[in-house]
Amino acid sequence: MTENALERITTDPEVCGGRPCIRGLRIRVTDILELLASGASQDEILEDYPYLQAEDIQAALTYAARQSDHTVIDVA
C-alpha cells in the first residue's frame, strides 16, 4: 500500500472529535477495525456501508499497523 492510499485517512476537529476517519466521512478507522475484529468480512462491511470502498478498509488496516509499530526503548 502506498503513502497515497493513506490519504484516505483524514482528521478534522469538526468530524468525530478529530479522530482518524475515512475520507472525511463519519466512520472512524476504529469503527472499521472493530467490525473486522468482531468477525465481519470486508464484503459485509462494504454491503452495510455502501459509501465505503475496499481501499478504505485496506487504508484503515495500514494506518492501524503503522500506528502500532513503534520503537521500544528498554531502560535498565
CORCOR-V634956 format. One record per residue. RES is the residue in one small letter. PHI is phi in degrees with one decimal (none if undefined). Layout:
{{RES;PHI} {RES;PHI}}
This chain:
{{m;none} {t;-88.4} {e;-60.1} {n;-60.5} {a;-63.2} {l;-71.7} {e;-66.0} {r;-69.2} {i;-92.6} {t;-124.9} {t;-129.4} {d;-149.6} {p;-56.4} {e;-88.2} {v;-121.6} {c;53.7} {g;63.4} {g;84.8} {r;-70.9} {p;-61.2} {c;-125.4} {i;-92.4} {r;46.4} {g;75.2} {l;-76.6} {r;-90.7} {i;-125.1} {r;-83.2} {v;-54.9} {t;-62.9} {d;-62.4} {i;-64.6} {l;-63.0} {e;-66.3} {l;-62.0} {l;-63.8} {a;-64.8} {s;-82.1} {g;105.2} {a;-68.7} {s;-84.1} {q;-58.2} {d;-61.9} {e;-64.6} {i;-63.1} {l;-65.4} {e;-71.4} {d;-75.1} {y;-127.4} {p;-62.8} {y;-82.6} {l;-88.0} {q;-124.6} {a;-54.7} {e;-63.8} {d;-65.7} {i;-66.3} {q;-64.2} {a;-63.8} {a;-62.7} {l;-65.5} {t;-64.1} {y;-58.7} {a;-63.5} {a;-62.0} {r;-69.7} {q;-68.7} {s;-89.2} {d;-94.5} {h;-135.1} {t;-73.9} {v;-104.6} {i;-106.2} {d;-93.7} {v;-105.1} {a;-90.3}}
